[in-house]
Each structure stands twice: as structure tokens, then as C-alpha cells.
Amino acid sequence: MTKHSSQDHEFEGSPATPPRGVRAAQSERRRADILKASSDVLMQGYADYSLRKVAAAAGVRLNTVQHHFGDLESLVLATTETILGDFMPRLRQLAAGQYDSPSDDLMVFLDEAWAAIRDTNLRRFTFELWAMGLHQPAIGQLVRQLYEEYRHSVAAIVHRVNPSLTDAELHTVAMLICSWTEGALVMAHWSGPGAPSLSFVGLRMKAACLALIGTPRTSASGLGPNSERTEDLARVEQK
């Protein structure tokens, strides 16, 4: 009878070859560590951001970062998605109509935008991402795509609140609301101690947005609360 060595039985599941589930968990943890390091390095200054610096901050080799993310642009995209968290997916849900009342979708969007504006790390990351986008075309394209989706999602919410807005009005209003939220992000970061509280500004923003969007016109002839604004926008477009 042949006697098998104990090594034959110890090979499977040995520390050198962890089970597939363990390897997958280790890979996910390593990926999360790299993304955390990536955001930390970028917030320290976009000019010094590199795959090598991210690898050092994460405590892994450069080829490990490249294995998980490929190139710098892919890592920045993945980092941005992580920093934004659920904000963009939630915005898509609200744009599609999550609540029975379109105004509720608008209010929830503004609440979540304000929560993001309050996040100091998100503000710092955003400023560095903007700066990187000015100097690296691929990152600039990423930023443009994010803001394009942001504006179109807000436009979809606005359209549900007031379906009678013309296309020109709709996209102008959406642009203004996006500008207000992004401007608030800047002012929240750089305003001094005498600035009004963000809670108060957020409440006024809700009222301003509802006033800007208006209510659906009831007359098919175009006469109503938005008729003068429609004519003004039409004259601007003709110029």
C-alpha cells in the first residue's frame, strides 16, 4: 500500500494558494486601498499626482496599480466615481422620476447636492480635478462628460416640474441651477466666517429654483407666467 506524504494533502488551501473567495476579497481590499490613496494624493495637489505616488501611498507596487486600473485616466475616473459615491446614480433616479411629485424630486436633488457641498474632502477633490482637467485633455474630457450628465439630469427634473418650458428655457434653467450649486461649492469653501449658514442658503436656493422654473402654462397660445421669458430667450437665440 502506497504511503502518501503529508504535503500532498496540505497543498490545497495552503497559505501560498488561498481559496478563490479569499483572493477575490484580498483583491477588493487592495483596490479600495488604491482608490483611497488616489484621492488622498490628488487632494494634496494635482501637479504631483502620478500612478507611482498612488502606489507608494497605498503601499503596493506600481504594477499592482496598473493591474487594477490600467492607466492614469482610468484611475482618476474610478477615484471620481468613488468620491461622488451614490450622488450621480441618485441623480439619474431622480431624473427618471422617483417620486410621484416632480417637485419632490427637485427638492431631494437639492438636499443631496447640499450634502455634497458640505463635504470638505469632496470640495478639495473637485478643485484639484478641475485644475487637472485644464492641463490634461483626457481628464478635461472626463470633467466635461460629468457636467454634461449633471446638466441633462437636472434638465430632466426641471422638465417634469414644468413641462411647458421651451427647450431653450429648459436648458437655460438647468444651466443656472447647476451654476448655483457649483458656485455654492466654491463659496462654501472660500467664504469667511461672516458668510451665511449653508442651511439658510440651501432653503433660499429651493425657493429660488421653484420660482425660476415656474408653473406649467395653461394657455395653448403661450400666454402665461413664462411668456415674456420665452420671448426674451427667442430674441437672444436669434442674435
QUINOR-V31051 format. One record per pair of residues at least 12 apart in sequence whose ideal C-beta (glycine too) atoms are under 7 Angstrom apart, sorted by the first residue. I is the first residue (numbers start at 1). GAP is how many residues later the second one is. D is the distance in whole Angstrom. If there is no record, write none. Layout:
I_GAP_D / I_GAP_D
This chain:
30_30_6 / 30_34_7 / 31_37_5 / 33_25_5 / 34_20_6 / 34_24_5 / 34_26_7 / 34_31_6 / 34_34_6 / 35_43_6 / 35_44_6 / 35_47_5 / 37_17_5 / 37_20_4 / 37_21_4 / 38_16_5 / 38_37_6 / 38_41_4 / 39_40_5 / 39_43_7 / 39_44_6 / 39_86_6 / 40_17_6 / 41_12_5 / 41_13_5 / 41_16_5 / 42_37_7 / 42_83_6 / 42_86_5 / 43_78_7 / 43_81_5 / 43_82_5 / 43_85_6 / 45_83_7 / 46_82_4 / 46_85_5 / 46_86_4 / 49_83_7 / 51_14_5 / 51_15_7 / 51_21_6 / 51_24_7 / 54_21_7 / 73_65_4 / 73_66_7 / 76_63_6 / 76_66_7 / 77_65_6 / 80_49_7 / 83_39_6 / 83_42_5 / 87_25_6 / 87_29_6 / 90_22_6 / 91_18_6 / 91_62_5 / 92_61_6 / 94_14_6 / 94_15_5 / 94_63_6 / 95_58_4 / 95_61_4 / 95_62_6 / 97_63_6 / 102_55_7 / 102_58_4 / 102_59_4 / 103_58_6 / 105_52_5 / 105_55_7 / 106_51_5 / 106_55_6 / 106_103_6 / 107_99_6 / 109_48_6 / 110_92_7 / 110_95_6 / 110_96_6 / 110_99_7 / 113_68_5 / 114_84_7 / 114_88_4 / 117_64_7 / 117_67_5 / 117_68_5 / 117_71_5 / 117_81_7 / 118_80_6 / 123_62_6 / 123_65_7 / 123_66_5 / 126_59_7 / 129_14_6 / 130_13_7 / 150_28_6 / 151_23_5 / 151_24_6 / 151_27_5 / 154_20_4 / 154_23_5 / 154_24_6 / 155_15_5 / 155_16_6 / 155_19_4 / 158_12_6 / 158_15_5 / 158_16_5 / 158_55_6 / 161_52_5 / 162_51_5 / 162_52_6 / 162_53_6 / 162_54_5 / 163_53_6 / 164_52_4 / 164_53_4 / 164_62_7 / 165_61_7 / 166_64_6 / 168_65_5 / 168_69_6 / 169_57_7 / 169_60_6 / 169_61_6 / 169_64_6 / 172_61_6 / 173_39_6 / 173_40_6 / 176_36_6 / 177_32_6 / 180_25_6 / 184_17_6 / 214_12_5
